[in-house]
Every structure is written in structure tokens, then in C-alpha cells.
């Protein structure tokens, strides 16, 4: 096949023939050649040379030329050229809207052009609306999307497949899954793209059960899934922890000899990681011949999310040794791993690396740094990163507020919360924010402030309290001795209280000798944890302290009947990077147990000389 290179010299040679031989046939040939060269053009420099020849030779092909500029993504040049067209057609507008809607941060301009098109009396067609809805998706501008949807129905384009698919995607990305499903249900003849659009919408918005359900419905309707279907379903399997279906997808891929590219491989790794099967995730990772950033990130994130921090860090180092350059997602996974094991030095190295790569000011990387420094005990560094962030979102504020609460700096956490409200902007307190400030109140015993914040959450911010908020309030009230009020919060919980919060209230009942609430709590605990010896022991002690010897003995007998044994106390100490484990009554297993007991006896003697009297009621 003859291939002609789009050379500017070739353009000049043929177009300049017009000056010496103004032959109509020659001019027609030149215009055809120009059209061919426009199609072959690969750089903006060549395009500008072609444009120069067009102007010189008075050849006007605005639509073809505009399409090529937009295709090369030079929108400053395209906008300037578009503004010089005296009477732009629907085609010209469609070219601009298409290019702008599919380019990052240009979607608002696409919307402006759509409304300008209508203002000039031009009629958008079925080629206009899909890209209008893409722009609305990018901006989460669902109201503009509804306006476009209304026009689609009026003009009879609602049965066009491309329009319907883009509508489903737009509504789904804007969180309007009900509207997306309505569009899907009204499609008269669904094809695979229709099913994929809806399944993908459910999966990306974390409606995992609905995504899997629709996938099964699609299979029942006789459609065979393609790569896009399976990737969406794998995402849903990860959210649900549905390892069985996820494994079936891998088997389907193998049986149908589908290519394990980055798209599919990363989805499988992510699914296995979410389901906790890191062996299978690593098997997929190792089997992939070409690994890009997405593949590495999926594996690193899988390790980090499952607490295998050392493996995540090692894989990050392997990635740096390879030809793949880490990005924001990589660093976030790495910093999460550092936070989990308290690897402060590695975290500092990650910050230096982020600074060198220009990723230090990325809002997600910076937030991960705040979280890492806080969990590694370096609160000053956490504050330094937080204060240096050029832009903060809810996650950033929440990370710093929670860090202060965790470190017992309650007043500082509450002051930062007030700053968050005062600053306003795009960061508004959410349910996680209130978990942070309520935790701060728990640590500092600020009962009245906790009550006020809980009320503020409901009345001022219209947030529905979750079990975490009720748990904070129960913990706060229990510690302060407000046991009746704490029990009242338990009864108001949207879900059943867990063993942690009930255990805290039971301990408070023992301290306050409140047998009435203790018996209510104990009833719930025995249903939740019938094998937890601590619950029986605390109740037995409580009865004993009140001289209800029969009830105390009954709890001990119940514990024996159920075959529950008291778990021996256990502690660990790290000496020279070696972990030593000790069990109550089992120290003889340690090779230095004689020396250890000699030291302990000396310490006990010193304590007694200082007047210490042990509290035997807790034994």
C-alpha cells in the first residue's frame, strides 16, 4: 500500500501550482490533497503549516480543519479558530463540544457552547447530546443534565442507543441511580453496551449488590459479558467480598482466552485484595508480562489494606527499581503501610520522594502524610503538612482532627473543628468529622460539649447519627457515670451495640456498683459473646461487691457449664528489635524467667515501701 507522508513541502508544492496554472481540475486535486494531509497530520506544527497554505491559497475548509485542531487537543488554537467562523454550523459546535467534554477541566466550556448553540437558534442533534452528558458527568451537574434529558425526549432522541447510554452514565456518576435505572428500563431493545452502562454505574457508585444482581439478570437474558462487564463485576465482587463470583470471573477469562491486560489484570488483583486472598492477587500480578502503574498500585494497595505493610513497602521499592514511576496512588498505599507499622523513617523518605516528583501538594498525598505522621506519633510533622496544604477537603480536616483526638489533645481538636466550620468552602463537616470531635470529648471527659456536638450534628448539619456516634456518646457518658443516659443511647442505636461498647458500659457499672443496668448489659453481652470469660468475671465481681454471693457463684457456675475458661493475661515487650511475649502464670517458658522474677520482686518491694496498696477487687 502506498503511504504518503504529510510533509509541509508537499503541501506547498501542490498548492503553489495554482499560481502558475489556475486550472479548476488542479484546484480540486489540491483540495482533495489538503483533506488527505489533514487526516494524516500528527503534530500541531504541521497543522499550522497546513493552515498557512489554506489562507495563502484561499481554501476554506473550516469544519475539517476545526475537527483536526480539536483532535490534537489544542483548545486555545481551536477556540481562536472557532471564534473567527462567521456562521458556525451545528457540526462546528459539535466538534468543539465533543473535544471540550472529553478533555480534563474543559467541561464547563462545553456546557457554555451548548447553551450558546441553542441561543443562536441552532438545533442540537443526536451527536451533540452524548458529549453534553459527558460534560455534565464530569462536573456532576445533574440539573443541566436533566435539562438536556428533557430536550432529548422532546426531540425524539431518547431511543438512540448512544444518547441513552450517556444518560445512564451521567445520572449514575451524579449519584442519581434511580434515574439511571429508569432510563435503562425504558430502552426498548437493550444491547451489551446498555447492560454495561448500568452495571458500571452501579459498581462505580458502590451499589455492589445491585451491580451483581443486574449482571446475573444480563447473563439470564443470554448476553455474554465482555471485558468492560467483567471489570465492573470484579469491582462489585471486591466491595461485597464475593470471592466465589470473583473466582468464576477469572475462570471465565481463562476459558475464553481473554487477554490479561492491565485493565483486566488490575481488576482481578484489586478484587482478590479486597477479598483478602493476597496469594491469588500476587499470582495474577506475577503472571502479567507487562505491569503498568495501575497494576503495581493494585498490588501495593492490596497489601496495605490487608495489614501486610512490610510486603507493601518491599513492593514499592521493587517498583522504584523497575522502569515504572510511582504516582499519587502508589504513595498513598505506601504511606498507609508506613502508618500501620509506625515506620516513621520510611514515611519521611516517602515525603521527600513526593516533593522531588512534585506530588507533595497533591491533596490526597498530603492527607495520607498527615495520617501517617499522626499514627507514627509525630504530631508536629502532621500539623506542618496540614498547615502547608494549598487546598484542603473534608478528608484532610478529618485526618488532622482525628489525629489530635487520638493524641489526647481534645481542646486543639475542637478548635480545629471550629476553624473548619468558619473557613467553610468546599470542606463541610461530615459524619467522620463528628466521630473525631466526639472521640476528643471522650478522651477529655467533656460531657456537656459532647452532648452539644451530637445535637449540632443532627440539627445544624442534618446528619443522621450512625452507630459510631452513638458508641462515642455511650463511652463518654459511661466514663462520666451517667449510666442511665448511656443505656438510653444504646436503646436508640440504629444497629445492635457491639461487644466493645457494651463491655465499656459493663465496666462502668462495676465501678459505680449499678446492678440494674449491669444485668441488662450482661444479657446482651451473653448473646453476643457467650465465650468471653471477661463478661462473666466482671458480673461475678459486681455481685460479690454487693454481697450477693449466690448470684456471684451463679455466674461462675454458668461460666463453667459453658466451658468458658479465663484467658490468661498477655503482654509484649520489644528489646533490640526482638519481640518477647509473656503470659500470666506462664513466665517459666521464658529462658530468663528467674532473673525477670527477681527484678519484679525488687520492684514490688520498692512499691510497698512507697505505700502502694494493690486494688484486689479487680483480681
C-alpha positions in Angstrom: 0.0 0.0 0.0 1.4 3.4 -1.0 1.8 5.7 2.1 2.3 9.5 1.6 4.0 11.4 4.4 2.2 14.7 5.3 5.1 17.0 4.5 4.6 20.8 4.5 6.9 20.9 1.4 4.5 18.6 -0.4 1.6 20.9 0.6 3.4 23.9 -0.7 4.4 22.2 -4.0 0.9 21.2 -4.9 -0.9 24.3 -3.7 1.5 26.7 -5.4 0.7 25.1 -8.8 -2.5 27.2 -8.6 -0.5 30.4 -9.0 1.1 29.2 -12.3 -1.7 27.0 -13.6 -5.1 28.1 -12.2 -6.8 25.0 -13.5 -10.2 24.1 -11.9 -9.2 20.4 -12.0 -5.9 21.2 -10.4 -7.6 23.2 -7.6 -10.0 20.3 -7.0 -7.0 18.0 -6.8 -5.3 20.4 -4.3 -8.4 20.5 -2.1 -8.5 16.7 -2.0 -4.8 16.5 -1.2 -5.4 19.0 1.6 -8.2 16.8 3.1 -5.8 13.8 2.9 -3.0 15.7 4.6 -5.3 16.9 7.3 -6.2 13.3 8.1 -2.5 12.3 8.2 -1.3 15.3 10.2 0.1 14.3 13.6 1.5 17.5 15.1 0.4 21.0 15.8 3.4 22.4 13.9 2.3 20.6 10.7 -1.3 21.7 11.3 -0.3 25.3 11.5 1.7 25.0 8.2 -1.4 23.5 6.5 -3.4 26.4 7.9 -1.0 28.9 6.4 -1.3 27.2 3.0 -5.0 27.3 3.2 -5.1 31.0 3.9 -2.5 31.7 1.2 -4.5 29.7 -1.4 -7.9 30.9 -0.3 -9.1 27.4 0.5 -11.9 27.5 3.1 -12.5 24.2 4.9 -13.4 25.4 8.4 -15.2 22.2 9.6 -12.5 19.8 8.6 -9.8 22.0 10.0 -11.6 22.6 13.3 -12.1 18.9 13.8 -8.3 18.3 13.4 -7.4 21.1 15.9 -9.8 19.6 18.4 -8.5 16.2 17.8 -5.0 17.4 18.7 -6.4 18.9 21.9 -5.1 22.5 21.4 -8.2 24.3 22.6 -6.7 27.8 22.7 -6.0 27.4 19.0 -9.3 25.7 18.4 -11.3 28.4 20.3 -9.5 31.2 18.4 -10.2 29.5 15.1 -13.9 28.8 16.1 -14.4 32.4 17.1 -13.4 33.6 13.5 -16.1 31.4 11.8 -18.8 33.9 10.9 -21.6 31.5 10.9 -20.7 28.3 12.7 -22.8 25.3 11.9 -24.2 22.5 14.2 -21.2 20.4 13.0 -18.7 23.1 14.2 -20.4 23.3 17.6 -20.5 19.5 17.9 -16.8 19.3 17.2 -16.0 21.8 19.9 -18.4 20.3 22.5 -17.0 16.9 21.8 -13.4 17.9 22.2 -14.0 20.0 25.3 -16.2 17.5 27.1 -13.6 14.7 26.7 -10.7 16.9 28.0 -9.9 17.2 31.7 -11.1 20.6 33.2 -12.7 21.8 30.0 -16.3 20.5 30.6 -17.7 23.8 31.8 -16.7 25.4 28.4 -18.6 22.5 26.6 -21.7 23.4 28.6 -21.3 27.1 27.6 -21.1 26.2 23.9 -24.2 24.0 24.1 -26.3 26.9 25.5 -24.7 29.4 23.0 -25.6 26.9 20.2 -29.2 27.0 21.3 -29.2 30.8 21.7 -28.2 31.1 18.1 -31.1 29.1 17.0 -29.1 26.0 16.0 -30.6 22.6 16.9 -28.5 20.1 18.8 -28.7 16.7 17.3 -28.1 13.1 18.5 -24.4 13.7 18.1 -24.5 16.7 20.5 -26.2 15.1 23.5 -23.8 12.3 24.3 -21.0 14.7 24.8 -23.2 17.2 26.6 -24.0 14.4 29.1 -20.3 13.6 29.4 -19.6 17.2 30.4 -22.4 17.1 32.9 -20.9 13.9 34.4 -17.5 15.4 34.7 -19.0 18.5 36.5 -21.6 16.4 38.5 -24.0 19.0 37.0 -27.1 16.8 37.2 -29.5 19.8 36.8 -28.0 20.7 33.5 -28.2 17.0 32.6 -31.9 17.0 33.3 -32.4 20.0 31.0 -30.6 18.1 28.3 -32.7 15.0 29.0 -35.9 17.0 28.6 -34.7 18.2 25.2 -33.7 14.7 24.2 -37.3 13.5 24.9 -38.9 16.5 23.1 -36.7 15.9 20.0 -37.3 12.1 19.9 -33.6 11.1 20.5 -34.4 9.1 23.7 -34.4 5.9 21.7 -31.0 6.4 20.3 -28.5 4.0 21.9 -25.6 6.4 22.3 -27.8 9.0 23.9 -29.4 6.5 26.3 -26.0 5.1 27.3 -24.5 8.5 28.0 -27.7 9.4 30.0 -27.3 6.3 32.2 -23.6 7.2 32.8 -24.4 10.8 33.6 -27.1 10.0 36.1 -25.0 7.2 37.8 -21.9 9.4 38.2 -24.1 12.2 39.7 -25.4 9.7 42.2 -28.9 9.5 40.8 -29.0 5.7 40.4 -32.8 5.7 40.4 -32.9 8.0 37.3 -30.2 6.0 35.6 -32.2 2.8 36.1 -35.3 4.4 34.8 -33.5 5.3 31.6 -32.2 1.7 31.4 -35.6 0.2 31.9 -37.1 2.3 29.2 -34.7 1.2 26.5 -36.8 -0.8 24.1 -34.0 -3.1 22.8 -31.0 -3.4 25.1 -27.6 -4.3 23.7 -24.5 -5.2 25.6 -23.5 -1.5 25.9 -26.8 -0.8 27.6 -26.2 -3.5 30.2 -22.5 -2.4 30.7 -23.5 1.2 31.3 -25.9 0.3 34.1 -23.7 -2.3 35.7 -20.7 0.0 35.6 -22.8 2.8 37.1 -23.9 0.6 40.0 -20.3 -0.7 40.5 -18.6 2.7 40.4 -21.1 4.2 42.9 -20.6 1.2 45.2 -24.0 -0.3 44.7 -22.3 -3.6 44.6 -25.3 -5.9 45.2 -27.3 -4.2 42.5 -24.4 -4.5 40.1 -24.0 -8.2 40.7 -27.8 -8.7 40.5 -28.0 -6.9 37.2 -25.1 -9.0 35.9 -26.9 -12.2 36.7 -30.0 -10.8 35.0 -27.9 -10.0 31.9 -26.5 -13.5 31.8 -30.0 -14.9 32.1 -31.1 -12.8 29.2 -28.5 -14.5 27.0 -25.8 -11.8 26.8 -22.2 -12.8 27.0 -20.0 -10.4 29.1 -17.1 -8.6 27.6 -14.1 -7.1 29.3 -15.9 -4.0 30.4 -18.7 -6.1 32.0 -16.2 -8.3 33.9 -14.1 -5.4 35.2 -17.3 -3.7 36.6 -18.4 -7.0 38.2 -15.0 -7.6 39.7 -15.2 -4.2 41.4 -18.6 -5.2 42.8 -17.2 -8.5 44.0 -14.4 -6.7 45.9 -16.9 -4.5 47.7 -19.1 -7.5 48.6 -16.2 -9.8 49.4 -17.7 -12.2 47.0 -14.7 -14.4 46.3 -16.8 -17.2 44.7 -18.1 -14.9 41.9 -14.7 -13.2 41.6 -13.0 -16.6 41.1 -15.7 -17.5 38.5 -14.8 -14.4 36.5 -11.1 -15.4 36.4 -12.1 -18.8 35.2 -14.3 -17.3 32.5 -11.4 -15.1 31.4 -9.1 -18.1 31.1 -11.7 -20.4 29.4 -12.5 -17.7 26.8 -8.8 -16.9 26.3 -9.3 -13.2 27.0 -6.2 -11.1 27.2 -5.0 -10.4 30.7 -4.1 -6.8 30.0 -3.6 -4.1 32.6 -7.3 -3.3 32.7 -8.4 -6.9 33.5 -5.4 -7.9 35.5 -5.6 -4.9 37.8 -9.3 -5.5 38.4 -8.6 -9.2 39.4 -5.8 -8.1 41.7 -8.0 -5.5 43.3 -10.8 -8.0 43.7 -8.6 -10.6 45.3 -7.0 -8.0 47.6 -10.4 -6.7 48.8 -11.5 -10.3 49.5 -8.3 -10.9 51.5 -6.9 -13.5 49.1 -3.4 -12.0 48.6 -1.9 -15.2 47.4 -4.2 -15.2 44.3 -3.7 -11.5 43.9 0.1 -12.0 43.8 -0.3 -14.9 41.4 -2.2 -12.7 38.9 0.4 -9.9 39.4 3.4 -12.2 38.7 1.6 -13.7 35.7 1.3 -10.4 33.9 4.1 -9.8 31.4 3.6 -6.1 31.3 3.0 -4.2 34.5 2.0 -0.6 34.4 1.3 1.8 37.3 -2.3 0.6 37.7 -1.1 -3.0 38.1 1.6 -2.1 40.7 -0.8 0.1 42.6 -3.4 -2.5 42.8 -1.0 -5.0 44.4 0.6 -2.4 46.8 -2.8 -1.2 47.9 -4.0 -4.8 48.4 -1.1 -5.5 50.7 -1.6 -2.2 52.6 -5.3 -2.7 53.1 -4.8 -6.2 54.5 -2.2 -5.1 57.0 0.7 -6.7 55.1 2.7 -3.5 55.4 6.1 -4.9 55.0 5.1 -6.6 51.8 3.6 -3.3 50.5 6.8 -1.4 51.3 9.0 -4.0 49.7 6.9 -4.0 46.5 7.1 -0.2 46.5 10.9 -0.5 46.5 10.7 -3.1 43.7 8.5 -0.7 41.7 11.1 2.0 42.0 13.8 -0.4 40.8 11.7 -1.2 37.7 11.0 1.2 34.9 7.6 2.2 36.4 7.4 5.5 38.1 5.3 5.6 41.3 2.4 8.1 41.2 -0.1 9.5 43.8 -1.9 6.2 44.3 1.4 4.4 44.9 2.5 6.9 47.5 -0.9 6.8 49.3 -0.6 3.0 49.6 3.0 3.2 50.7 2.1 5.9 53.4 -0.8 3.8 54.6 1.6 0.8 55.1 4.1 3.1 57.0 1.2 4.3 59.2 0.2 0.7 60.1 3.6 -0.3 61.4 4.8 3.0 62.6 7.6 3.2 60.1 8.3 6.9 60.6 11.7 7.0 58.8 10.3 5.3 55.7 7.4 7.7 55.8 9.8 10.7 55.8 11.6 9.2 52.8 8.2 8.9 51.0 7.6 12.6 51.7 11.0 13.5 50.2 10.2 11.4 47.2 6.8 13.1 46.8 8.5 16.5 47.0 11.0 15.6 44.4 8.3 14.4 42.0 6.0 17.4 42.5 3.4 15.3 44.3 3.9 16.8 47.8 1.0 19.3 47.3 -1.5 16.7 45.9 -4.4 16.8 48.3 -4.6 13.1 48.7 -0.9 12.5 49.1 -0.7 15.3 51.7 -3.7 13.9 53.6 -2.0 10.5 53.6 1.1 12.2 55.0 -0.9 13.8 57.8 -2.4 10.4 58.7 1.0 8.7 58.5 2.8 11.2 60.8 -0.1 11.2 63.3 -0.2 7.4 63.6 3.6 7.3 63.9 3.4 9.7 66.8 4.9 12.7 65.0 2.1 15.2 65.6 4.3 18.3 64.8 5.0 16.9 61.3 1.4 16.1 60.8 0.5 19.7 61.6 3.3 21.0 59.4 2.0 19.1 56.4 -1.6 20.1 57.2 -0.9 23.8 57.5 1.2 23.7 54.3 -1.6 22.2 52.2 -2.7 24.7 49.5 -6.1 23.2 49.4 -8.0 21.0 52.0 -11.0 18.8 51.7 -13.2 17.1 54.3 -10.7 14.1 54.4 -7.8 16.5 55.2 -9.6 18.2 58.0 -10.9 14.9 59.4 -7.4 13.4 59.4 -6.0 16.2 61.5 -8.9 16.5 63.9 -8.8 12.7 64.5 -5.1 12.8 65.0 -5.4 15.5 67.7 -8.2 13.5 69.4 -6.2 10.3 69.2 -3.3 12.0 70.9 -5.5 13.4 73.7 -5.4 17.0 72.6 -9.1 17.5 72.8 -9.2 21.3 73.0 -6.9 21.6 70.0 -9.2 19.1 68.1 -12.3 21.1 68.9 -10.6 24.4 68.0 -9.6 22.9 64.6 -13.3 21.8 64.2 -14.4 25.4 64.7 -11.8 26.6 62.2 -13.2 24.1 59.6 -16.7 25.5 60.1 -15.5 29.1 59.9 -13.4 28.5 56.8 -16.4 26.9 55.0 -15.7 26.5 51.3 -15.8 23.0 49.8 -15.0 21.3 53.1 -18.0 20.8 55.3 -18.2 18.6 58.4 -19.5 15.1 57.7 -20.2 12.0 59.8 -16.5 11.2 60.1 -15.7 14.7 61.4 -18.1 14.2 64.2 -16.6 10.8 65.1 -13.4 12.7 65.5 -14.7 15.5 67.7 -16.8 13.2 69.8 -13.8 11.0 70.4 -11.9 14.1 71.5 -14.7 14.7 74.1 -14.4 11.1 75.3 -10.7 11.4 75.9 -11.1 14.7 77.8 -14.3 13.8 79.6 -16.2 16.8 78.1 -19.7 15.5 78.6 -21.6 18.8 78.0 -19.6 19.5 74.9 -20.2 16.0 73.6 -24.0 16.4 74.1 -23.9 19.8 72.3 -21.9 18.4 69.3 -24.2 15.4 69.0 -27.2 17.7 68.9 -25.4 20.1 66.5 -24.7 17.2 64.1 -28.4 16.4 63.8 -29.9 19.9 63.9 -27.3 22.2 62.2 -25.7 19.8 59.7 -28.7 17.4 59.0 -26.5 14.4 59.5 -28.1 11.1 60.6 -26.1 9.6 63.6 -24.5 6.3 62.9 -23.6 3.5 65.3 -20.1 5.1 65.7 -21.6 8.3 67.0 -23.9 6.5 69.5 -20.9 4.4 70.6 -18.9 7.6 71.3 -21.7 9.0 73.3 -22.2 5.8 75.3 -18.5 5.7 76.1 -18.4 9.3 77.1 -21.5 9.0 79.4 -20.3 5.7 80.9 -16.9 7.1 81.9 -18.7 10.1 83.5 -21.1 7.8 85.4 -24.2 8.8 83.5 -25.2 5.2 83.2 -29.0 5.6 82.6 -28.4 8.1 79.9 -25.8 5.8 78.4 -28.3 2.9 78.3 -30.8 5.3 76.7 -28.3 5.9 73.9 -27.9 2.2 73.4 -31.6 1.7 73.0 -31.7 4.5 70.4 -28.8 2.9 68.3 -29.8 2.2 64.7 -28.0 -1.2 65.0 -27.3 -3.5 67.8 -24.4 -2.3 70.0 -21.2 -4.3 69.7 -19.2 -6.0 72.4 -16.7 -3.2 72.8 -19.2 -0.5 73.8 -21.2 -2.9 76.0 -18.0 -4.0 77.7 -17.2 -0.4 78.5 -20.6 0.2 80.0 -20.4 -3.1 82.0 -17.0 -1.9 83.4 -18.6 1.4 84.3 -21.4 -0.4 86.0 -18.9 -2.4 88.1 -17.1 0.8 89.1 -20.4 2.5 90.1 -21.9 -0.7 91.5 -25.0 -0.3 89.3 -26.6 -3.8 89.3 -29.8 -2.8 87.4 -28.1 -1.6 84.2 -25.3 -4.2 84.6 -27.8 -7.1 84.3 -29.4 -5.5 81.1 -25.9 -5.2 79.6 -24.9 -8.6 80.6 -27.9 -10.2 78.9 -26.9 -8.6 75.6 -23.2 -9.5 76.1 -24.0 -13.2 76.7 -25.9 -13.2 73.4 -23.0 -11.5 71.5 -20.1 -13.2 73.2 -21.1 -16.4 75.1 -17.4 -17.5 75.2 -15.9 -14.3 76.5 -14.7 -15.0 80.1 -14.3 -11.4 80.9 -18.0 -10.7 80.9 -18.7 -13.5 83.4 -15.8 -12.4 85.7 -16.9 -8.7 85.8 -20.5 -9.7 86.6 -19.4 -12.1 89.3 -17.2 -9.5 90.9 -20.1 -6.9 90.8 -22.4 -9.3 92.6 -19.7 -10.1 95.1 -19.0 -6.4 95.8 -22.8 -6.1 96.6 -22.6 -9.3 98.8 -24.9 -11.1 96.5 -22.9 -14.3 96.9 -25.5 -16.6 95.3 -25.6 -14.5 92.1 -21.8 -14.3 92.1 -21.5 -18.0 92.3 -24.2 -18.5 89.7 -22.1 -16.5 87.2 -19.0 -18.6 88.0 -21.1 -21.8 87.6 -22.6 -20.6 84.3 -19.1 -19.9 83.0 -18.0 -23.4 84.0 -21.1 -25.0 82.4 -20.5 -23.3 79.1 -16.9 -24.5 79.1 -15.5 -20.9 79.2 -12.0 -20.5 80.6 -10.4 -17.3 81.7 -7.9 -16.2 79.1 -4.5 -15.6 80.7 -3.2 -12.0 80.6 -0.6 -11.4 77.9 1.9 -8.7 77.3 4.8 -8.0 74.8 8.0 -6.0 75.0 10.3 -5.1 72.1 14.0 -5.3 73.0 16.6 -4.7 70.3 14.1 -5.4 67.5 13.2 -8.8 69.2 9.7 -9.3 70.4 9.3 -11.0 73.9 5.9 -12.4 74.8 4.7 -13.1 78.4 1.6 -14.9 79.7 0.2 -14.7 83.2 1.3 -17.9 85.0 3.5 -19.0 82.1 6.7 -17.0 82.6 8.6 -20.2 83.2 8.6 -20.7 79.5 11.0 -17.7 79.1 14.7 -18.6 79.2 15.3 -15.7 81.7 12.3 -16.1 83.9 14.4 -16.4 87.1 16.1 -13.0 86.5 12.8 -11.5 85.5 11.1 -12.5 88.7 14.0 -11.3 90.8 13.6 -7.8 89.3 9.8 -7.9 89.7 10.2 -8.8 93.4 12.6 -5.9 93.9 10.1 -3.5 92.2 7.2 -4.8 94.3 9.3 -4.2 97.5 10.0 -0.6 96.4 6.3 0.0 95.7 5.3 -1.3 99.2 7.9 1.0 100.8 6.3 3.9 99.0 2.9 3.0 100.5 1.3 1.4 97.5 -1.7 -0.9 98.3 -3.0 -3.0 95.4 -6.7 -3.0 94.4 -7.5 -6.6 94.8 -11.2 -6.1 93.8 -10.1 -6.2 90.2 -8.3 -9.5 90.5 
